[in-house]
Amino acid sequence: MLTLPKIVERGEQPYVGIVAKVTMREIGPTAQTLLPEVFGWLANRGIVPAGPPFFKYNVIDMARELEIEFGVPTRDPVESDARVRAGRLPAGRYASLVFHGHYDELIDANAVLIGWAKLCGFRWDSEETAAGERFGCRLEVYRTNPAEEPDSSKWETEVAIRIADEAAEGSKAPTAILADRDAMATIAVKDMGVARAFYEGKLGLKRVGSESTDVVTYKTGHAQIVVYRSQYAGTNQATAATWGVGGELETVIQALRDAGISFEHYDLRGGTRQGDIHIFGDFRAAWFKDPDGNILHINNA
């Protein structure tokens, strides 16, 4: 299960860790060796950890090799040696979510967070290098000790990735060509009459602006949807438009059912389903189609 992604402010955090270059398959076995070594290093110096252990992904090339620090936070900065490195996790804004489940499924949690950030227009504090993508700070924080909680469904891991701070980079922010302009969904249909009966008659959208026999614009909240005639209607197998309806999700779903709309059911990894609602932790969502097969989405965001 996942919590909803969000932006969090993290302060600077001293830590110690050991850096290793590993393949994807080597991450787990390497962590089982290096994290106990770090905890032992701290214990030998009488230093109490200031929080749960973490993986800090410095460089990622999924197909080849990753550079990871297997670390433990400390209350104060400490001196490092040739084996154990001391550092500071940088302060800043991070995109974050919490995953409840086995570590094997963390790759999906990372994918959800990255996809959400892309939809929101965030840019990571990272750069492409010959070795792979180098991150300013990308973390998996392991909040649950498996030795204390053997039930993997209750393991709690935070995934957090630092967002680029344009001001901190000392460079001029990119020209906001589109940042202050409204975007709209554009949905292709075969028959405008059938489409209008659906979008106006069933969804209750109101036409705005000029229209023609081939294009109609609808107002939905503070945004707009353009429905237009196209020979490629129905070929998109991904979501074409999304509505966040907050706590009214169940009410909206029932209203759509009353309008004769049926919902799609998907086998989505990491989620469960209650009736027509797919559940991913606190995130709840449903999908349905228009007469041309365009997939439409509503959720509780």
N, C-alpha and C positions, 0 to 999 in steps of 0.2 A: 504494500500500500504506500501511497505517496501523499505528502501534504501538498497544498498548492504552492507553486513557485512564488517567491517574493524577493524584494530587494532588502538587504540588511546592511547595517553599518557595523563594520568590525574594527576594533582598535588594534594597534600594533601589539604583537604577541611574541615574546622571546620563546625560543625552543632549541632543542638539540635533536640531531638526527644523523642517520647514515645514508649516504647517497649510493645508489646502485643503478646500473643500466641493465634492464631486463626485457625479455619478450613478454607478451601478454600471458603466456602459460606459466611464466616463472614468477609472476607477481605474488601469488599466494604463498608458495614455498619460501620465497625470499623474505616475505614479511614475517613468517613464522620463525625465521632464524634471527633477523635483524632487530625486530621490535623488543624481544626479550633481552638482547644485548644492550640496547639503549636503556631499558629500564634498569638493568644491572649496573650499567655505567653510572646512572644517577644515584642508585642506592649506595654504591661504593663511596660516593662523595657526600652522602647525607642530604641529597637534594630531593625534595618531594615534588612529584609531577603536579602541574597546575591544571590538568585536564586530561581528557582521553587522548589516545594516540591517533595519528593521522598519517595519510599518504599525501605528500605534496608532489604533484605531477609537474616537473620542471619542463620536460620536453616530451612530446608525444608524436610518435610515428607508429600507428597501430600495426602496420604491415611489417615493420622491422624491429624497432627497439624503443623503449621508453626510459627516460631518466627520472627516477623517483627518489624522493627523500622519505625515509621511514622515520617519522619524528614523534616527539613528545613535548608538549608545552611546559615551560617553567615559569615560575613567578617572576624571577629576575634574570637578567642576562648572565650567562656563565662562560667560562673559558673553554674553548674547544681544544682538541688534540688532533693527532694525525688521523685518527680513526673516526671520532665522533665530531661532527660539525655543529657549531653554535650559530644561530641566525635569528632573524626576526620576520614573522609573517607580517606583510605590510598592511597598514590601515587602509580603509577605503570602503567603497560600495561593492557588495558581492550579490550576485544572483544565487539564491539558496533554496533548497528543498530538503525535506527529511524523508528518507526511505525506511520502511519497516519490512524486513524480510532478509532472506539469505544473501550473502555477499555475491553469489553468482549472478544475481539479477541487477547488480549495480550499474551495469552497462546500459540497461534500459532507463534507469533513473537519470543517468547522465544525459541520455538522448532526449528525455522529456525536458530537462532543464535547458539544454542547448536549443531545442526547438522553440520553447517558450521565449527565450531571449531573442531569437531571430525574429519571431513575430512582433516582439515589442521594440525592435530596432536597436537593441543594445550591442555594443562592440566590446569584445573581450580585451583585457590587458594582455595582449599576446602579439607575437610576430612570427612570420614564417622564416625558418632557417634551413640550411642544408640538412640538418639532423632531424627536422620535423618542426612542429609548432611549439614555440617556447612561450610559456605562460609566466606572467608576473606572479600569480598565485592561484593555483587550482588545487582544491582540497577534497579529500574524503575523510571525514572525522568519524571515528568508530566509537560511538557513545556507549555501546553495550559490550561487556566482557563475556564472551561465549562460555568461559569457565564458570561464571556465575549464573548465566541464563542459557541453558542448553536448547531451548525452543527457538529455532532460527526465525520463526515468524514474528518474534518479539524483538529481534535485533534492530537497533536504531542507528542509522548512519546519515550524517549530514553531507550533502554534496554542495560545495560552494566554489564559485569561480569569480575572481575579481573583474569588475567592469572597468574599462579604460577611463582614466581621468584625464580629459583633454587638457585641463589647466596644468596638471602636474607634469605633462609631457613638455611644457614650455613652448608649444607650437600653436599656431593659429588653428582654431577649430575649422573643419571643412565648411565650405559655403553651404548653407541650408537650402539647397535647391528645392527639395520637396518636403522638408521637415515641418513646415508650417502650413502645408496644404492638405486638404481633406482628400482621402482616397475613397474609392467606391468599389464594391463588388460588381463584376460584369458577368452575366449569366446567359449562355447561349441556349436558344430554344428553336424548335422546328416550326411550331404553329403559334402565332401571336395570340390568336383567339383563345386557344386552350391555356396558354401561359397566363393571360390576363385573368381568366376565370380562376386560376389557382392562386396567383399572387394577390389579386384584389378580393376575390370571393372567399378564399379559404384563409389566407394569411392576413387579410385586412389591410394591405398596404395601400397608400394613397399616391396617385400619380402627381408628379410635379414637373414644372417646366414644359417645354415644347415636346411634342411626340410625333411619330410618323407611323406608317404601317409596319415598319421594321424595327423600331426602337421605342421603348418606353422607360422612363425613369421614375422610380418610386422612392418616397421618403420613408426611412425607418429609423426612429430615434433622431439622432443628430447626423446620421449618415444617409447615403443613398445607394440604391441598387439599380443598375442598368440591365434591362432584359432586352435582348436583341435577337433577331432572326439570324441563324447561321447553319450552314450545311454540316458543321462539326458539333452540333448540339448532341448532348448525351455521351460524348466520348471522354469526358473528364471523369476519372474514377476516384478522384480525391475530393475533399470538402471544397465546395464553391463559395459558401457564405456561412458566417458564424454570428450568433446572437448570444451575448451574455445577459442572462435575465435574473441573476442573483437568487434570492430566496424564493422567487416565484416560479422556479423550474417546474414543480409538480403541477401548479395551476396552469401554466402555459401548455404543458404536455396534454393535460386533460382537455383544454380548449381546442388543441389541434386534433385530438382524437374525436371530439364532438363535431369537428368540421370534416370528418371522414378521412383523416390522414393516418396512415399506419407508419410504424417506426421500424428502422433497420436494427438488426442485432448482429454484433461482431464478436469474434473470439479474440479479444485484445489481451496480450500478455500483461500480467501484473494487475489486472482489473477483475472485478466481479460484476454481476448484473442482477438487479432487482426489477423485474418487469421490463419496461422499456428503457430504464436508466442504467447506464454503465457507471461503475463506481471505482475511483482510484483514490483511496484515502478520503480527503475532504472534497476532492474534485468529482462532480457528478455531471454527466452529459448524456445527450441523446441525439440520434441522427434520423433524418427522414429524407425523402426524395420528392422532387417536383415531377410533373408528368413526363419530362424528357430524361429523367434519371439523374439530374444534377443533385448532388448530395448536399443537404443543408444541415446545419449543426446548431444546437442550443446547449448552453451549460450554465452552471451556477456561479460563474465569475461575475 
